[in-house]
Amino acid sequence: MKGAVPPRATFRDVFAVAEFRNLWLSEVLSVAGDRLALVALTLFVYDKTGSPLQTAATYAAGYVPWVIGGFFLAGVADRRPRRAVMVTCDVVRFVLVAAMILPHMPLIALVGLLFATTMFAPPFESARASITPDILHGEQYVLGTAIIQTTFLAGQVVGAAGGGVAVAFFHVKPSLVIDAATFALSALLIQFGTKKRPPAVRPDSEAARQNPLANMAAGFRLVFGDTGLRTLIMFGWLVVWYTVPEGIAAPYAQHALHGGSIATGAVLASVVLATAIVTPLFSRILSPRRRIDWMGPLAILCNGTLVLIAFHPGLITSLVIFSVSSAFGTYQIAANTAFVVRVPNERRAQAFGIANMGVIVGQGITFVAAGAATEKLSPALVIGIAGGVGMVLAIIFTAQWRHVSPPGGRHAARRRPSSAASTRSKVPLHRS
């Protein structure tokens, strides 16, 4: 019937798409394995050194390389076939992680290999995020993004808990074996479970002819030259403050909660557990307009809740606080869907890489800073301060966003979408 409202997409509709199922399974494997290996290495370093600063630096080694990959490698997924980029990155990471399993590997070599492995994450994630809108369209894409983000968070929960148990009862090597296997399986799923597509950038286009530095500059002008995009990316980057508990989870568990590796795993799991549960509900139940309206308040609450940790709560209360903060973090779905409609396909992977680079590098810096601060201050106070800073910034960004997009989406309603702002041009803003 002409003019009839199409039925809303369901999660069953999304999983009915075979390509998406294979992409999703590759995400399940990679995320769980990565988190398990990172947590195991972090606990291994803390056990060997007893230094919160060195522990935080090790954790950051799984994040900081995003500055290299985000600057120089993310845009490769626009100029090369995205499936080939993902498979290549998986194979390289399989080899690097397999090298960590070699006997008598020095601690500094393990951290170096972790650093190198992480450097290939930006082009992989940029390609995965960029190919998803080619597989899912419209509201199916929104639900697919929620599934991918929930999978990432659930993988963090499983990997964090598994990492704590692995170190407590076994050793770091089994977790690395599992991580290497996940990369191999992920490469097979992508190679044989997704379609081959041409590069987004035509070989004769201006973007293809640009040198890497000029191409990078054009990407930054795209992302930061628009007030709306700039504000939305700042909402995404707030994650660097409310994930500080991850970076100092081991010191917090030991000194504030008087626990060991299992308590550390519980803290890391609680940081993301509620988001993994709430994200699908937030995406499915609320309309796009309501998701945008709730973005600012949820961002404020997500960070502000962590201020309560400064009062030194016990284990159960701490886990509840971390989980509540995590649940409010679902505002990132709204930031995603508002951000991506402004990004053209030929810059999709690069924009995603820049956004993720800021998140990951920011997390690396704040994790190291939090670790250094924990040498002098209590971990609980450090987490409380981080939450307070994030809350103040969220208030500022919320005020800025209201000038760009008034409540109720009136600004969006007046704005006529262009071809670069179609539902086919969506890309997740960040992964954490």
SERO-655435 format. One record per residue (C-alpha): residue number from 1; residue in one letter; z, x, y. Coordinates in nm, 2 decimals. Each point is the difference from the previous one (the first is absolute). Example, Ala and Ser with C-alpha at 12.3 -4.5 7.8 and 13.67 -1.06 7.14 Angstrom:
! SERO-655435
(1, 'A', (0.78, 1.23, -0.45)) (2, 'S', (-0.07, 0.14, 0.34)) 
This chain:
! SERO-655435
(1, 'M', (0.00, 0.00, 0.00)) (2, 'K', (-0.10, 0.14, 0.33)) (3, 'G', (0.29, 0.11, 0.22)) (4, 'A', (0.25, -0.01, -0.29)) (5, 'V', (0.27, 0.26, 0.00)) (6, 'P', (-0.05, 0.24, -0.30)) (7, 'P', (0.28, 0.03, -0.25)) (8, 'R', (0.24, 0.28, 0.06)) (9, 'A', (-0.04, 0.30, -0.23)) (10, 'T', (0.25, 0.06, -0.28)) (11, 'F', (0.13, 0.31, -0.17)) (12, 'R', (-0.18, -0.12, -0.31)) (13, 'D', (-0.33, 0.00, 0.19)) (14, 'V', (0.06, 0.36, 0.10)) (15, 'F', (0.08, 0.12, -0.35)) (16, 'A', (-0.31, -0.18, -0.13)) (17, 'V', (-0.21, 0.27, 0.17)) (18, 'A', (-0.05, 0.27, -0.27)) (19, 'E', (-0.06, 0.28, 0.25)) (20, 'F', (0.32, -0.08, 0.18)) (21, 'R', (0.20, 0.00, -0.32)) (22, 'N', (-0.13, 0.35, -0.08)) (23, 'L', (0.08, 0.12, 0.35)) (24, 'W', (0.34, -0.15, -0.03)) (25, 'L', (0.08, 0.16, -0.33)) (26, 'S', (-0.10, 0.34, 0.14)) (27, 'E', (0.25, -0.06, 0.28)) (28, 'V', (0.27, -0.09, -0.25)) (29, 'L', (-0.05, 0.32, -0.19)) (30, 'S', (-0.03, 0.23, 0.30)) (31, 'V', (0.29, -0.13, 0.21)) (32, 'A', (0.26, -0.02, -0.29)) (33, 'G', (-0.09, 0.35, -0.12)) (34, 'D', (0.00, 0.15, 0.35)) (35, 'R', (0.34, -0.14, 0.10)) (36, 'L', (0.15, 0.10, -0.33)) (37, 'A', (-0.12, 0.36, 0.04)) (38, 'L', (0.11, 0.02, 0.37)) (39, 'V', (0.35, -0.14, -0.07)) (40, 'A', (0.04, 0.23, -0.30)) (41, 'L', (-0.10, 0.31, 0.20)) (42, 'T', (0.22, -0.10, 0.29)) (43, 'L', (0.30, -0.04, -0.23)) (44, 'F', (-0.09, 0.32, -0.18)) (45, 'V', (0.01, 0.19, 0.33)) (46, 'Y', (0.32, -0.15, 0.12)) (47, 'D', (0.16, 0.08, -0.34)) (48, 'K', (-0.11, 0.37, 0.03)) (49, 'T', (0.07, 0.06, 0.37)) (50, 'G', (0.26, -0.26, 0.11)) (51, 'S', (-0.17, 0.00, 0.34)) (52, 'P', (-0.08, -0.34, 0.17)) (53, 'L', (-0.25, 0.18, 0.22)) (54, 'Q', (-0.19, 0.17, -0.28)) (55, 'T', (0.01, -0.34, -0.19)) (56, 'A', (-0.14, -0.18, 0.29)) (57, 'A', (-0.27, 0.27, 0.05)) (58, 'T', (-0.10, -0.04, -0.37)) (59, 'Y', (-0.03, -0.38, 0.05)) (60, 'A', (-0.20, 0.06, 0.31)) (61, 'A', (-0.24, 0.23, -0.19)) (62, 'G', (-0.12, -0.32, -0.16)) (63, 'Y', (-0.09, -0.14, 0.34)) (64, 'V', (-0.08, 0.27, 0.26)) (65, 'P', (-0.34, 0.09, -0.16)) (66, 'W', (-0.13, -0.33, 0.12)) (67, 'V', (-0.05, 0.16, 0.34)) (68, 'I', (-0.27, 0.22, -0.16)) (69, 'G', (-0.15, -0.27, -0.21)) (70, 'G', (0.03, -0.26, 0.27)) (71, 'F', (-0.18, 0.22, 0.26)) (72, 'F', (-0.27, 0.15, -0.21)) (73, 'L', (-0.04, -0.18, -0.33)) (74, 'A', (0.06, -0.38, 0.06)) (75, 'G', (-0.34, -0.04, 0.17)) (76, 'V', (-0.18, 0.13, -0.31)) (77, 'A', (0.04, -0.35, -0.15)) (78, 'D', (-0.22, -0.14, 0.28)) (79, 'R', (-0.28, 0.26, -0.05)) (80, 'R', (0.01, 0.03, -0.38)) (81, 'P', (0.00, -0.27, -0.27)) (82, 'R', (0.36, -0.12, -0.01)) (83, 'R', (0.02, -0.03, -0.38)) (84, 'A', (-0.11, 0.36, -0.04)) (85, 'V', (0.26, 0.11, 0.26)) (86, 'M', (0.28, -0.17, -0.19)) (87, 'V', (-0.10, 0.14, -0.34)) (88, 'T', (-0.03, 0.35, 0.14)) (89, 'C', (0.34, -0.02, 0.16)) (90, 'D', (0.16, -0.12, -0.32)) (91, 'V', (-0.15, 0.28, -0.21)) (92, 'V', (0.11, 0.27, 0.25)) (93, 'R', (0.35, -0.14, 0.01)) (94, 'F', (0.01, -0.02, -0.38)) (95, 'V', (-0.07, 0.38, -0.02)) (96, 'L', (0.26, 0.08, 0.27)) (97, 'V', (0.28, -0.20, -0.16)) (98, 'A', (-0.09, 0.14, -0.34)) (99, 'A', (0.05, 0.35, 0.14)) (100, 'M', (0.36, -0.10, 0.10)) (101, 'I', (0.08, -0.05, -0.37)) (102, 'L', (-0.07, 0.37, -0.08)) (103, 'P', (0.31, 0.18, -0.13)) (104, 'H', (0.22, 0.22, 0.24)) (105, 'M', (-0.17, -0.15, 0.31)) (106, 'P', (0.20, 0.12, 0.31)) (107, 'L', (0.16, -0.26, 0.22)) (108, 'I', (-0.21, 0.11, 0.30)) (109, 'A', (-0.32, -0.04, -0.21)) (110, 'L', (0.10, -0.35, -0.11)) (111, 'V', (0.05, -0.10, 0.36)) (112, 'G', (-0.34, 0.16, 0.09)) (113, 'L', (-0.18, -0.19, -0.27)) (114, 'L', (0.16, -0.32, 0.11)) (115, 'F', (-0.12, 0.08, 0.35)) (116, 'A', (-0.36, 0.06, -0.12)) (117, 'T', (0.01, -0.31, -0.22)) (118, 'T', (0.10, -0.22, 0.29)) (119, 'M', (-0.28, 0.13, 0.22)) (120, 'F', (-0.25, -0.19, -0.21)) (121, 'A', (0.19, -0.33, 0.04)) (122, 'P', (-0.15, -0.09, 0.35)) (123, 'P', (-0.37, -0.01, -0.11)) (124, 'F', (0.10, -0.19, -0.32)) (125, 'E', (0.20, -0.26, 0.18)) (126, 'S', (-0.25, -0.03, 0.28)) (127, 'A', (-0.28, -0.06, -0.25)) (128, 'R', (0.21, -0.25, -0.20)) (129, 'A', (0.10, -0.20, 0.31)) (130, 'S', (-0.36, 0.01, 0.13)) (131, 'I', (-0.16, -0.12, -0.32)) (132, 'T', (0.25, -0.29, -0.04)) (133, 'P', (-0.17, -0.22, 0.27)) (134, 'D', (-0.33, 0.05, -0.19)) (135, 'I', (0.17, -0.15, -0.31)) (136, 'L', (0.21, -0.27, 0.16)) (137, 'H', (-0.09, -0.21, 0.30)) (138, 'G', (0.19, -0.23, 0.24)) (139, 'E', (0.34, -0.12, -0.11)) (140, 'Q', (-0.06, 0.16, -0.34)) (141, 'Y', (0.01, 0.33, 0.18)) (142, 'V', (0.33, -0.08, 0.17)) (143, 'L', (0.16, -0.09, -0.34)) (144, 'G', (-0.16, 0.30, -0.16)) (145, 'T', (0.16, 0.22, 0.27)) (146, 'A', (0.33, -0.16, -0.07)) (147, 'I', (-0.04, 0.07, -0.37)) (148, 'I', (-0.09, 0.37, 0.06)) (149, 'Q', (0.29, 0.05, 0.24)) (150, 'T', (0.24, -0.18, -0.23)) (151, 'T', (-0.13, 0.22, -0.29)) (152, 'F', (0.06, 0.31, 0.20)) (153, 'L', (0.35, -0.11, 0.08)) (154, 'A', (0.07, -0.10, -0.35)) (155, 'G', (-0.14, 0.33, -0.12)) (156, 'Q', (0.24, 0.17, 0.23)) (157, 'V', (0.29, -0.19, -0.14)) (158, 'V', (-0.09, 0.08, -0.36)) (159, 'G', (-0.09, 0.36, 0.08)) (160, 'A', (0.32, 0.05, 0.20)) (161, 'A', (0.22, -0.15, -0.27)) (162, 'G', (-0.19, 0.19, -0.27)) (163, 'G', (0.02, 0.32, 0.19)) (164, 'G', (0.38, -0.02, 0.02)) (165, 'V', (0.03, -0.08, -0.37)) (166, 'A', (-0.25, 0.27, -0.10)) (167, 'V', (0.20, 0.27, 0.18)) (168, 'A', (0.34, -0.13, -0.12)) (169, 'F', (-0.10, -0.01, -0.37)) (170, 'F', (-0.31, 0.21, -0.04)) (171, 'H', (-0.17, 0.24, 0.24)) (172, 'V', (-0.26, 0.02, 0.28)) (173, 'K', (-0.29, 0.09, -0.24)) (174, 'P', (-0.03, -0.34, -0.17)) (175, 'S', (-0.05, -0.17, 0.33)) (176, 'L', (-0.27, 0.24, 0.09)) (177, 'V', (-0.18, -0.06, -0.33)) (178, 'I', (0.00, -0.38, 0.07)) (179, 'D', (-0.13, 0.06, 0.36)) (180, 'A', (-0.29, 0.21, -0.13)) (181, 'A', (-0.09, -0.26, -0.25)) (182, 'T', (0.00, -0.28, 0.26)) (183, 'F', (-0.26, 0.19, 0.21)) (184, 'A', (-0.23, 0.04, -0.31)) (185, 'L', (0.03, -0.37, -0.09)) (186, 'S', (-0.05, -0.10, 0.36)) (187, 'A', (-0.33, 0.20, 0.02)) (188, 'L', (-0.13, -0.17, -0.31)) (189, 'L', (0.09, -0.35, 0.13)) (190, 'I', (-0.18, 0.06, 0.33)) (191, 'Q', (-0.30, 0.17, -0.15)) (192, 'F', (-0.07, -0.27, -0.26)) (193, 'G', (0.17, -0.30, 0.15)) (194, 'T', (-0.15, -0.01, 0.35)) (195, 'K', (-0.36, -0.02, 0.13)) (196, 'K', (-0.19, 0.29, 0.16)) (197, 'R', (-0.06, -0.07, 0.37)) (198, 'P', (-0.19, 0.20, 0.26)) (199, 'P', (0.19, 0.18, 0.28)) (200, 'A', (0.10, -0.22, 0.29)) (201, 'V', (-0.16, 0.24, 0.25)) (202, 'R', (-0.37, 0.02, -0.01)) (203, 'P', (-0.14, 0.36, -0.03)) (204, 'D', (-0.21, -0.04, 0.31)) (205, 'S', (0.28, -0.15, 0.22)) (206, 'E', (0.18, 0.18, 0.28)) (207, 'A', (0.33, 0.01, -0.19)) (208, 'A', (-0.17, 0.18, -0.29)) (209, 'R', (-0.14, 0.26, 0.24)) (210, 'Q', (0.33, 0.07, 0.18)) (211, 'N', (0.19, 0.31, -0.09)) (212, 'P', (0.35, -0.05, -0.15)) (213, 'L', (0.18, 0.06, 0.33)) (214, 'A', (-0.22, -0.24, 0.20)) (215, 'N', (0.03, -0.26, -0.28)) (216, 'M', (0.38, 0.04, 0.00)) (217, 'A', (0.01, -0.04, 0.38)) (218, 'A', (-0.21, -0.32, -0.02)) (219, 'G', (0.24, -0.14, -0.25)) (220, 'F', (0.30, 0.06, 0.22)) (221, 'R', (-0.18, -0.16, 0.30)) (222, 'L', (-0.06, -0.30, -0.22)) (223, 'V', (0.36, -0.04, -0.11)) (224, 'F', (0.18, 0.09, 0.32)) (225, 'G', (-0.25, -0.12, 0.26)) (226, 'D', (0.08, -0.36, -0.06)) (227, 'T', (0.34, -0.13, 0.11)) (228, 'G', (0.03, -0.24, -0.29)) (229, 'L', (-0.09, 0.26, -0.26)) (230, 'R', (0.24, 0.25, 0.16)) (231, 'T', (0.29, -0.24, 0.00)) (232, 'L', (-0.07, -0.11, -0.36)) (233, 'I', (-0.01, 0.36, -0.12)) (234, 'M', (0.33, 0.06, 0.16)) (235, 'F', (0.15, -0.30, -0.19)) (236, 'G', (-0.13, 0.17, -0.31)) (237, 'W', (0.15, 0.33, 0.09)) (238, 'L', (0.35, -0.15, 0.04)) (239, 'V', (0.03, 0.06, -0.38)) (240, 'V', (0.09, 0.36, 0.08)) (241, 'W', (0.34, -0.12, 0.13)) (242, 'Y', (0.10, -0.27, -0.26)) (243, 'T', (-0.09, 0.23, -0.30)) (244, 'V', (0.23, 0.28, 0.11)) (245, 'P', (0.24, -0.10, -0.29)) (246, 'E', (-0.27, 0.12, -0.24)) (247, 'G', (0.00, 0.35, 0.15)) (248, 'I', (0.37, 0.05, -0.03)) (249, 'A', (0.07, -0.23, -0.30)) (250, 'A', (0.15, 0.29, -0.21)) (251, 'P', (0.25, 0.11, 0.27)) (252, 'Y', (0.09, -0.36, 0.08)) (253, 'A', (0.06, -0.09, -0.36)) (254, 'Q', (0.22, 0.31, -0.06)) (255, 'H', (0.20, 0.02, 0.32)) (256, 'A', (0.01, -0.36, 0.12)) (257, 'L', (0.00, -0.18, -0.33)) (258, 'H', (0.15, 0.27, -0.23)) (259, 'G', (-0.28, -0.05, -0.25)) (260, 'G', (-0.26, 0.22, -0.18)) (261, 'S', (-0.37, -0.02, -0.09)) (262, 'I', (0.01, -0.36, -0.12)) (263, 'A', (0.16, -0.11, 0.32)) (264, 'T', (-0.27, 0.19, 0.19)) (265, 'G', (-0.26, -0.19, -0.20)) (266, 'A', (0.17, -0.33, 0.08)) (267, 'V', (0.00, 0.08, 0.37)) (268, 'L', (-0.37, 0.09, -0.01)) (269, 'A', (-0.08, -0.32, -0.19)) (270, 'S', (0.20, -0.22, 0.23)) (271, 'V', (-0.19, 0.13, 0.30)) (272, 'V', (-0.32, -0.17, -0.12)) (273, 'L', (0.11, -0.26, -0.26)) (274, 'A', (0.03, -0.30, 0.22)) (275, 'T', (-0.33, 0.07, 0.18)) (276, 'A', (-0.17, 0.00, -0.34)) (277, 'I', (0.14, -0.34, -0.07)) (278, 'V', (-0.04, -0.16, 0.34)) (279, 'T', (-0.35, 0.13, 0.09)) (280, 'P', (-0.19, -0.24, -0.23)) (281, 'L', (0.20, -0.30, 0.13)) (282, 'F', (-0.05, 0.10, 0.36)) (283, 'S', (-0.38, 0.03, -0.05)) (284, 'R', (-0.04, -0.31, -0.21)) (285, 'I', (0.23, -0.25, 0.18)) (286, 'L', (-0.05, 0.08, 0.37)) (287, 'S', (-0.32, -0.06, 0.18)) (288, 'P', (-0.17, 0.30, 0.18)) (289, 'R', (0.12, -0.13, 0.34)) (290, 'R', (0.36, -0.02, -0.12)) (291, 'R', (-0.02, 0.34, -0.16)) (292, 'I', (-0.10, 0.15, 0.34)) (293, 'D', (0.27, -0.20, 0.18)) (294, 'W', (0.27, 0.14, -0.23)) (295, 'M', (-0.12, 0.36, 0.02)) (296, 'G', (0.21, 0.12, 0.29)) (297, 'P', (0.33, -0.17, -0.09)) (298, 'L', (-0.02, 0.12, -0.36)) (299, 'A', (-0.08, 0.36, 0.12)) (300, 'I', (0.31, -0.01, 0.22)) (301, 'L', (0.22, -0.13, -0.28)) (302, 'C', (-0.14, 0.24, -0.25)) (303, 'N', (0.12, 0.30, 0.20)) (304, 'G', (0.31, -0.16, 0.15)) (305, 'T', (0.15, -0.09, -0.33)) (306, 'L', (0.04, 0.37, -0.09)) (307, 'V', (0.24, 0.04, 0.29)) (308, 'L', (0.26, -0.15, -0.23)) (309, 'I', (-0.01, 0.31, -0.22)) (310, 'A', (0.17, 0.19, 0.28)) (311, 'F', (0.32, -0.19, -0.10)) (312, 'H', (0.01, 0.18, -0.34)) (313, 'P', (-0.03, -0.29, -0.24)) (314, 'G', (0.05, 0.04, -0.37)) (315, 'L', (-0.27, 0.02, -0.27)) (316, 'I', (-0.06, -0.37, -0.05)) (317, 'T', (0.00, -0.08, 0.37)) (318, 'S', (-0.22, 0.29, 0.08)) (319, 'L', (-0.26, -0.12, -0.26)) (320, 'V', (0.01, -0.35, 0.15)) (321, 'I', (-0.05, 0.14, 0.35)) (322, 'F', (-0.29, 0.21, -0.11)) (323, 'S', (-0.16, -0.29, -0.19)) (324, 'V', (0.04, -0.24, 0.30)) (325, 'S', (-0.17, 0.26, 0.23)) (326, 'S', (-0.27, 0.04, -0.26)) (327, 'A', (-0.06, -0.37, -0.01)) (328, 'F', (-0.06, -0.01, 0.37)) (329, 'G', (-0.25, 0.28, -0.04)) (330, 'T', (-0.25, -0.26, -0.13)) (331, 'Y', (-0.11, -0.03, 0.37)) (332, 'Q', (-0.24, 0.28, -0.08)) (333, 'I', (-0.23, -0.25, -0.17)) (334, 'A', (-0.04, -0.18, 0.34)) (335, 'A', (-0.07, 0.34, 0.17)) (336, 'N', (-0.26, 0.07, -0.26)) (337, 'T', (-0.20, -0.32, 0.04)) (338, 'A', (0.02, 0.03, 0.38)) (339, 'F', (-0.11, 0.36, 0.00)) (340, 'V', (-0.29, -0.01, -0.23)) (341, 'V', (-0.21, -0.27, 0.17)) (342, 'R', (-0.08, 0.25, 0.27)) (343, 'V', (-0.13, 0.28, -0.23)) (344, 'P', (-0.37, 0.02, -0.08)) (345, 'N', (-0.10, 0.09, -0.36)) (346, 'E', (-0.15, 0.34, 0.10)) (347, 'R', (0.33, 0.11, 0.14)) (348, 'R', (0.22, -0.19, -0.25)) (349, 'A', (0.12, 0.29, -0.21)) (350, 'Q', (0.05, 0.23, 0.30)) (351, 'A', (0.21, -0.26, 0.18)) (352, 'F', (0.21, -0.05, -0.31)) (353, 'G', (0.04, 0.37, -0.04)) (354, 'I', (0.12, 0.04, 0.36)) (355, 'A', (0.25, -0.28, -0.04)) (356, 'N', (0.13, 0.13, -0.33)) (357, 'M', (0.01, 0.36, 0.13)) (358, 'G', (0.24, -0.11, 0.28)) (359, 'V', (0.22, -0.18, -0.25)) (360, 'I', (0.02, 0.28, -0.25)) (361, 'V', (0.03, 0.29, 0.25)) (362, 'G', (0.26, -0.19, 0.20)) (363, 'Q', (0.19, -0.06, -0.32)) (364, 'G', (-0.01, 0.37, -0.09)) (365, 'I', (0.13, 0.10, 0.35)) (366, 'T', (0.27, -0.26, 0.00)) (367, 'F', (0.11, 0.08, -0.35)) (368, 'V', (0.04, 0.37, 0.09)) (369, 'A', (0.18, -0.09, 0.32)) (370, 'A', (0.23, -0.24, -0.18)) (371, 'G', (0.07, 0.27, -0.26)) (372, 'A', (0.08, 0.25, 0.27)) (373, 'A', (0.22, -0.25, 0.18)) (374, 'T', (0.18, -0.07, -0.33)) (375, 'E', (0.12, 0.36, 0.00)) (376, 'K', (0.21, -0.09, 0.30)) (377, 'L', (0.05, -0.38, -0.01)) (378, 'S', (0.08, -0.24, -0.28)) (379, 'P', (-0.31, -0.15, -0.17)) (380, 'A', (0.12, -0.35, 0.08)) (381, 'L', (0.00, 0.08, 0.37)) (382, 'V', (-0.34, 0.16, -0.01)) (383, 'I', (-0.15, -0.31, -0.17)) (384, 'G', (0.18, -0.23, 0.26)) (385, 'I', (-0.15, 0.20, 0.29)) (386, 'A', (-0.35, -0.01, -0.15)) (387, 'G', (0.03, -0.38, -0.03)) (388, 'G', (0.11, -0.03, 0.36)) (389, 'V', (-0.29, 0.21, 0.13)) (390, 'G', (-0.24, -0.20, -0.20)) (391, 'M', (0.14, -0.33, 0.12)) (392, 'V', (-0.03, 0.10, 0.37)) (393, 'L', (-0.36, 0.11, -0.06)) (394, 'A', (-0.08, -0.33, -0.18)) (395, 'I', (0.13, -0.20, 0.30)) (396, 'I', (-0.23, 0.20, 0.23)) (397, 'F', (-0.30, -0.05, -0.23)) (398, 'T', (0.07, -0.37, -0.04)) (399, 'A', (0.00, -0.04, 0.38)) (400, 'Q', (-0.33, 0.19, 0.02)) (401, 'W', (-0.16, -0.21, -0.28)) (402, 'R', (0.09, -0.33, 0.18)) (403, 'H', (-0.22, 0.11, 0.29)) (404, 'V', (-0.29, 0.07, -0.24)) (405, 'S', (0.05, -0.30, -0.22)) (406, 'P', (0.22, -0.28, 0.13)) (407, 'P', (0.20, -0.21, -0.25)) (408, 'G', (-0.20, -0.25, -0.20)) (409, 'G', (-0.31, 0.22, -0.01)) (410, 'R', (-0.16, -0.13, 0.32)) (411, 'H', (-0.14, 0.34, 0.08)) (412, 'A', (-0.16, 0.02, -0.34)) (413, 'A', (-0.14, -0.35, 0.03)) (414, 'R', (-0.18, 0.09, 0.33)) (415, 'R', (-0.14, 0.32, -0.15)) (416, 'R', (-0.33, -0.06, -0.17)) (417, 'P', (-0.02, 0.23, -0.30)) (418, 'S', (-0.28, 0.25, -0.02)) (419, 'S', (-0.16, 0.14, -0.31)) (420, 'A', (0.24, 0.29, 0.02)) (421, 'A', (0.29, -0.24, 0.00)) (422, 'S', (-0.09, -0.21, -0.30)) (423, 'T', (0.22, -0.06, -0.30)) (424, 'R', (-0.21, 0.25, -0.18)) (425, 'S', (0.13, 0.28, 0.22)) (426, 'K', (0.37, -0.01, -0.10)) (427, 'V', (0.19, 0.31, -0.10)) (428, 'P', (0.38, 0.04, -0.06)) (429, 'L', (0.18, 0.17, 0.28)) (430, 'H', (0.23, 0.20, -0.21)) (431, 'R', (0.14, 0.03, -0.35)) (432, 'S', (0.37, 0.06, 0.03)) 
